[in-house]
Amino acid sequence: MSTEENETASADNRAPGLTRNLFSIIGLAMAVVAGANIAFLVLLEALRPNPYIGIFAYMILPGIMVLGLILIPIGMALERRRRRKMAPGEVPRFPRLDLNVPSQRSAVAFFFSFTAVFVSLSAVGSYRAYEFTDSVQFCGQLCHTIMNPEFTTYLKSPHARVACVDCHVGPGAGWYVRSKLSGAYQVYAAFAKVYPRPIPTPVANLRPAQQTCEQCHWPRMFYGAQLKVFTHFASDEKNTPRQIRMLLDIGGAEPSAGIPSGIHWHMNISNQISYISTDSQRQVIPWVQQKDQFGHVTVYESKAAKLTAQQLASASKRIMDCVDCHDRPSHIFLPPDEAVDNALFTKHMDASLPYIKQQAVEVLTKTYATKPEALKSIASSLRGFYSSKYPQVYNTQHTAVEAAVVEVQNIYSANFFPYMKVDWRTHPNNIGHLYFPGCFRCHDGQHVSAQGKVIPNTCNTCHTVLQQAESGVPVMGNTAGVQFQHPVDVGDLTQVTCSDCHTGGTGP
């Protein structure tokens, strides 16, 4: 026999491999089963995305697989130690590696090949796990009951196509790590069921709006006024429509774009506004400071709730940003009055049904212990009202009544969450001042400076009412509008289009 053949025979006749022990076998089984399940779940998620599939495919099962792979060498080390104790002279102190032995060459080649493949797959899996933890499904659907109010309102919001982390985390590794560390307790609270109800809005630890909101909304480009039309319906038999048309003075804060004015004058560009609030939801603001572009500082203090010198010294001052007014940009819980107005305006409910506004708001403002109880009560109340008070309407417009029942139930499902104790009253909306103080937190006529200057609360500070109408009849202004008059006599405008003359260059 040759030397290589002798070595091969010697290797083949040696004791069983070190992997033949309970730990290594269990580890190998864990790794193989976990790997097979990961492959299956990744394929399944590609066909049918689901947050629970993702958490198993990219977080739980990879952890089990890595644990199994770690158990294999641990078992081998323990087995080697056991054999050395039983036969000290037969088992060398350290493993011998001889690449001249074919079996060892194959083992080394397999080890490095497996390591390369495993590291590559781990890199892809780690990125996929990172991507999954940043997904809307992970944030909103993994804990269905807990986050259902936020997820439901998010889907109907203006930011429904913006990922949760774009606002709640933003770009950069620092805030990502910070959010995941704080999220560790949230995971524990979800499993241990020690979370608060309702979930409080995280106003205290939100990232500054300059680093999130302003990545898309650039305040330096805000200027001018915006036409806004508000449509309401009365609670009378005819559900009388009422309309208010006004110009919102959006204004701007960038001197190069125009004179700083209007609502966005508050943005921290040519002015810096700081304030102190005395409650967790920032609804009570007794102290306001303005610093203009020249460095002049004016302090306004509320006559109704003036802070003591000690309170002022210990209070934290916040620099105003977008979310101080736009505090419900995605999770908007509508009050019954506004939600029903929207449904009537969009014709999801028939405004010809007598007293539908009154009845819809009335059933929505009742207190219900559970959602099923609410939906059942809404249906029985509305059907009972029309069948008893307006039987002819109930018979001739039965389809409209049933459509109204479904719509009111949808309104309840989208804005009221009894289990989490969440509705429109738990989360103040600071845009405007109809249902919450909003602008009047500061613009109440009570905040006065030492020089006697008052933060105004006049109606035309931020908007100008143009027209008001009831049932299409003007009660103020001219709801019919006026005919456009071209500044240059060009004949019959109905025979041409604007672009025939207005080419973007010189012209009439």
HELIX and SHEET records of a PDB file:
HELIX    1   1 THR A    3  ASP A   12  1                                  10    
HELIX    2   2 LEU A   22  LEU A   47  1                                  26    
HELIX    3   3 PRO A   51  ILE A   55  1                                   5    
HELIX    4   4 PHE A   56  ILE A   60  3                                   5    
HELIX    5   5 LEU A   61  MET A   86  1                                  26    
HELIX    6   6 PRO A  102  THR A  133  1                                  32    
HELIX    7   7 VAL A  136  GLN A  141  1                                   6    
HELIX    8   8 HIS A  144  LEU A  155  1                                  12    
HELIX    9   9 CYS A  164  HIS A  168  1                                   5    
HELIX   10  10 ALA A  173  ALA A  192  1                                  20    
HELIX   11  11 VAL A  203  ASN A  205  5                                   3    
HELIX   12  12 ALA A  209  GLN A  211  5                                   3    
HELIX   13  13 CYS A  213  GLN A  215  5                                   3    
HELIX   14  14 PRO A  219  MET A  221  5                                   3    
HELIX   15  15 PRO A  255  ALA A  257  5                                   3    
HELIX   16  16 ILE A  263  HIS A  266  5                                   4    
HELIX   17  17 ALA A  309  SER A  314  1                                   6    
HELIX   18  18 CYS A  322  ASP A  324  5                                   3    
HELIX   19  19 PRO A  336  PHE A  345  1                                  10    
HELIX   20  20 ILE A  356  LEU A  364  1                                   9    
HELIX   21  21 LYS A  371  LYS A  389  1                                  19    
HELIX   22  22 PRO A  391  THR A  396  1                                   6    
HELIX   23  23 HIS A  398  ASN A  415  1                                  18    
HELIX   24  24 PRO A  418  MET A  420  5                                   3    
HELIX   25  25 GLY A  438  ARG A  441  5                                   4    
HELIX   26  26 CYS A  459  THR A  461  5                                   3    
HELIX   27  27 LEU A  493  GLN A  495  5                                   3    
HELIX   28  28 CYS A  498  CYS A  501  1                                   4    
SHEET    1   A 4 GLN A 226  PHE A 233  0                                        
SHEET    2   A 4 PRO A 241  LEU A 248 -1                                        
SHEET    3   A 4 HIS A 463  GLU A 470 -1                                        
SHEET    4   A 4 VAL A 473  MET A 476 -1                                        
SHEET    1   B 5 ARG A 318  ILE A 319  0                                        
SHEET    2   B 5 GLN A 272  ILE A 276 -1                                        
SHEET    3   B 5 TRP A 287  LYS A 291 -1                                        
SHEET    4   B 5 VAL A 297  SER A 302 -1                                        
SHEET    5   B 5 HIS A 447  SER A 449 -1                                        
END                                                                             
